[in-house]
Amino acid sequence: MPMALRRRALLAAPALLATPALAQGWPTRPIRIVVPFGGGGGTDVTTRILAPRLQEVLGQPVVIENRPGAGGVVGTDFVAKQPPNGEVFVLATLSPIGLAPGLAAPMPFDPIRDLVPIAPTVFVPIGLAITQRGVAARTAAEFVELMRARPGFYQYGSSGVGSSGHIAAATFAIKIGAQAVHVPYRGGGQVFTALQSGEIHYCCDIASLLKPFHDAGTARIVFMATDERSSLVPDVPTAREAGMPDYKAYSWYGFFGPAGTPRPVVERMAAAVETVLSDSTVARRFEEMGTPAMRGWTPDRFAEFVRQEHATWVPLVRSLNIRD
């Protein structure tokens, strides 16, 4: 064996020998869950619902760390580059896995090669809301008319370039033949503040986070991109009812670890997530948020789902030619 190859094999041997012991006793140290978005958004809220019960099930402290930026890419990249020792995971979304890779900017990691899918948590239907500060529209049709009349005037906000909110809002403008300006923020909380104040004119997000502003009259959800009306906002039409039958927007949140995470650790973490999602209190919280729990998934099933989502969304986003 050539000296260089022999040296590489010898260096790898201790890690390989340690893997069964690591997996057998895991976890023995606190677990970090990276949220790749700022506070106040769907991923942050979801993680804070899951973390206390995960801590009980796993028997170790669970520490939440927000690392926002670039539509979830910064935080997800951070985890992809960590040692695969079962101490750091990310609650990633469709954004850094299938949306951001379709944009022009190069990705700092490969979502398929550099991460190991562990378990999904919730499915995330998306709605479109318009500010009621300075916008004389209460329906999608009225807003479409306003946007078409003033190309480049209306602005939409999101949690970053490549986020689900970004792609959903940009797709809306493209499908109606209008031009709008993207204003990226570091988290959902900042987006909602901007929406209520009229700093931005519209955004796309989950019903439970938009509902308080809808009810207060500071913003209005004009449609939900769902097959049926949301029980959270039954007065809001679906995209089809609003005249946009081909409009598609959703996300999902799931746990990933760095590639190379030992299989027994992956399976133990996946089992813990399943236990927590099956808790009636947790499940009810997610139903109230309009983000139903994705229960009954194995790591292999989730990995195949991730590959299919990546293969579907990357070329679709590229075809839309969204730059920023």
C-alpha positions in Angstrom: 0.0 0.0 0.0 1.4 3.4 -0.9 2.6 5.4 2.2 0.0 8.2 1.8 -2.9 5.8 1.6 -1.6 3.7 4.5 -1.2 6.8 6.7 -4.8 7.9 5.8 -6.1 4.5 6.7 -4.3 4.5 10.0 -5.6 7.9 10.9 -9.2 6.8 10.0 -9.0 3.6 12.1 -9.5 5.2 15.6 -12.6 7.0 14.4 -14.0 3.8 12.9 -13.2 1.8 16.1 -14.9 4.5 18.2 -18.1 4.6 16.2 -19.8 1.6 17.8 -19.0 2.8 21.3 -20.2 6.3 20.5 -23.4 5.0 19.1 -24.0 2.5 21.9 -23.8 5.1 24.7 -25.2 8.1 22.8 -26.0 10.6 24.0 -23.5 11.3 26.7 -23.2 15.0 26.2 -25.5 18.0 25.6 -27.0 18.2 22.2 -27.1 21.4 20.1 -29.9 22.0 17.7 -29.1 24.8 15.2 -32.0 26.8 13.9 -30.8 28.3 10.6 -33.2 31.3 10.9 -33.7 34.1 13.4 -36.2 34.2 16.3 -39.9 34.4 15.8 -40.2 32.4 12.6 -41.7 28.9 12.1 -38.5 26.9 12.5 -37.6 28.7 15.7 -41.1 28.2 17.2 -41.1 24.6 16.1 -37.7 23.8 17.6 -38.7 25.4 20.9 -41.8 23.2 21.1 -39.8 20.0 20.4 -36.7 20.7 22.5 -38.1 20.2 26.0 -39.6 16.8 25.2 -36.5 15.8 23.2 -34.4 16.6 26.3 -36.7 14.3 28.4 -36.6 11.5 25.9 -32.8 11.6 25.3 -31.8 12.3 28.9 -29.4 15.1 27.9 -29.7 18.9 27.8 -30.8 20.2 24.4 -29.4 23.7 23.5 -31.0 25.8 20.8 -28.7 27.9 18.7 -30.0 30.4 16.1 -27.6 30.9 13.2 -29.6 32.9 10.6 -28.5 34.0 7.2 -28.9 33.3 3.4 -32.3 31.6 3.7 -31.1 28.9 6.1 -27.8 28.2 4.2 -25.5 29.7 6.9 -26.7 27.6 9.8 -27.1 24.4 7.7 -23.6 24.8 6.3 -22.3 25.2 9.9 -23.8 21.8 10.8 -22.6 20.2 7.6 -19.0 21.0 8.6 -19.2 19.8 12.2 -17.7 16.4 13.3 -20.3 13.6 12.9 -20.2 12.9 16.6 -24.0 13.2 17.3 -23.6 16.4 19.3 -24.9 18.9 16.6 -28.0 18.8 14.5 -29.9 21.3 12.4 -33.6 21.7 11.9 -33.4 22.5 8.2 -36.2 23.3 5.8 -36.9 23.0 2.1 -35.1 26.3 1.7 -31.4 25.3 2.1 -32.1 21.7 0.7 -34.0 22.4 -2.5 -34.6 26.1 -3.1 -31.3 27.9 -2.4 -29.3 25.4 -4.6 -31.4 26.5 -7.5 -30.3 30.2 -7.3 -27.3 31.6 -9.1 -25.1 31.9 -6.0 -22.8 28.9 -5.4 -23.6 26.7 -2.4 -21.0 26.2 0.3 -22.1 22.6 0.9 -23.9 19.9 -1.0 -27.3 19.2 0.7 -27.3 15.6 -0.5 -23.6 14.7 0.0 -22.8 16.6 3.2 -25.8 16.0 5.4 -27.6 12.9 6.7 -31.4 13.1 6.9 -32.7 11.9 10.2 -36.4 12.7 10.6 -39.0 15.2 9.4 -41.1 17.1 11.9 -43.9 19.1 10.3 -45.4 20.0 6.9 -45.7 23.7 6.3 -48.5 25.1 4.1 -47.8 28.7 3.0 -50.1 31.7 2.6 -49.7 35.2 1.1 -50.4 38.2 3.2 -50.5 41.9 2.2 -50.1 44.9 4.5 -53.1 47.1 5.2 -50.9 50.1 5.7 -51.1 52.1 2.4 -52.3 49.2 0.2 -55.9 49.6 -1.0 -56.5 45.9 -1.6 -58.4 43.2 0.4 -58.3 40.4 -2.1 -55.7 38.7 -4.3 -57.4 40.0 -7.4 -57.3 43.6 -6.2 -53.6 43.2 -5.2 -52.7 41.7 -8.6 -54.2 44.7 -10.3 -52.2 47.1 -8.2 -48.9 45.3 -8.7 -49.4 45.1 -12.5 -50.1 48.8 -12.6 -46.9 49.8 -10.9 -44.0 47.5 -12.0 -41.1 47.5 -9.5 -42.9 49.5 -6.8 -44.2 46.8 -4.5 -41.8 45.1 -2.1 -42.0 41.7 -0.4 -40.0 40.5 2.6 -38.5 37.1 3.5 -36.2 35.4 6.0 -33.4 35.5 3.4 -32.4 34.8 -0.2 -33.5 31.3 -1.1 -35.9 30.9 1.8 -39.4 29.4 1.2 -40.9 32.8 1.8 -38.6 34.4 -0.8 -39.3 31.8 -3.5 -43.0 31.8 -2.8 -43.3 35.6 -3.0 -41.1 35.8 -6.1 -43.1 33.1 -7.8 -46.3 34.9 -7.1 -45.0 38.0 -8.9 -43.7 36.0 -11.8 -47.0 34.1 -12.2 -49.1 37.3 -12.3 -46.6 39.0 -14.7 -45.6 41.7 -12.3 -42.2 43.0 -11.0 -41.6 43.3 -7.3 -38.5 44.0 -5.1 -37.2 41.5 -2.6 -36.2 42.8 0.9 -34.4 40.0 2.8 -34.4 40.0 6.6 -32.6 37.8 9.2 -35.8 36.2 10.6 -39.5 36.0 10.5 -40.0 38.4 13.3 -38.4 41.2 11.4 -40.5 40.4 8.3 -43.8 40.5 10.3 -42.8 43.9 11.9 -42.1 45.3 8.4 -45.4 43.9 7.0 -47.5 45.5 9.8 -45.7 48.9 9.4 -46.1 49.0 5.6 -42.3 48.8 5.1 -43.0 45.9 2.8 -46.2 45.2 0.9 -46.5 41.5 1.1 -44.9 38.3 2.4 -45.5 34.5 2.4 -45.5 32.4 5.6 -47.5 29.9 7.6 -51.1 30.7 8.7 -50.5 30.6 12.4 -47.8 33.3 12.3 -49.8 35.5 9.9 -53.2 35.1 11.7 -52.6 37.6 14.5 -52.0 40.4 12.0 -54.9 39.2 9.8 -57.2 39.3 12.9 -55.9 42.6 14.0 -56.4 44.2 10.6 -52.8 45.2 10.2 -52.3 42.7 7.4 -54.6 40.4 5.4 -54.0 36.9 4.2 -55.5 36.8 0.7 -55.0 33.1 0.0 -53.5 29.9 1.3 -51.6 27.6 -1.1 -53.5 24.6 0.0 -56.0 22.2 -1.5 -58.6 23.0 1.1 -59.2 26.0 3.3 -57.2 26.2 6.5 -59.1 25.6 9.7 -57.1 28.4 11.3 -58.3 31.0 8.8 -61.5 29.6 7.3 -62.4 32.9 5.8 -59.3 32.9 3.6 -59.7 31.3 0.1 -57.3 28.8 -1.3 -55.0 29.8 -4.2 -57.3 28.1 -6.6 -60.3 30.0 -5.3 -58.3 33.2 -5.5 -57.7 32.6 -9.2 -54.3 31.0 -9.1 -54.9 27.3 -9.6 -51.2 26.5 -10.6 -49.6 28.3 -7.6 -47.6 26.0 -5.4 -45.9 27.0 -2.2 -45.0 24.9 0.9 -42.1 23.8 3.1 -41.3 21.2 5.7 -38.9 21.1 8.6 -36.6 18.2 9.4 -33.6 17.1 11.4 -30.3 16.6 9.7 -26.8 15.7 11.0 -23.4 16.0 9.4 -22.6 13.3 6.8 -20.9 10.3 8.5 -23.1 10.5 11.7 -23.2 6.8 12.9 -26.3 5.0 11.8 -27.3 3.9 15.4 -27.2 7.6 16.4 -29.3 8.5 13.4 -31.8 5.8 14.3 -31.9 6.8 18.0 -32.4 10.4 17.2 -35.1 9.6 14.7 -36.9 7.4 17.3 -36.7 10.2 19.8 -38.3 12.7 17.3 -41.0 10.2 16.6 -41.8 9.8 20.3 -42.0 13.5 20.7 -44.2 14.0 17.6 -46.5 11.3 18.9 -47.0 13.2 22.2 -50.6 14.4 22.2 -49.7 17.8 23.6 -47.0 18.4 21.0 -49.2 17.1 18.2 -52.0 19.5 19.3 -49.7 22.5 19.3 -48.7 21.7 15.7 -52.3 21.3 14.6 -53.1 24.6 16.2 -50.2 26.2 14.2 -51.5 24.7 10.9 -48.3 22.6 10.5 -49.3 19.0 10.9 -46.7 16.6 12.4 -45.0 14.2 9.9 -45.2 11.0 11.9 -44.2 7.4 11.0 -41.1 8.2 8.9 -37.9 6.2 9.0 -34.5 7.8 8.2 -34.4 5.9 4.9 -37.9 7.2 3.9 -36.9 10.7 4.8 -33.7 10.5 2.9 -35.5 9.4 -0.3 -38.0 12.2 0.2 -35.2 14.7 0.5 -33.6 13.4 -2.7 -36.9 13.8 -4.5 -37.5 17.3 -3.2 -34.0 18.4 -4.2 -34.5 16.9 -7.7 -37.9 18.6 -8.1 -37.2 22.1 -6.7 -33.7 22.9 -7.9 -34.5 22.8 -11.6 -37.8 24.5 -10.9 -36.1 27.4 -9.1 -33.5 27.7 -11.9 -36.2 27.9 -14.5 -37.7 30.9 -12.7 -34.4 32.7 -13.0 -34.7 34.3 -9.5 -31.6 36.3 -8.7 -32.1 38.0 -5.4 
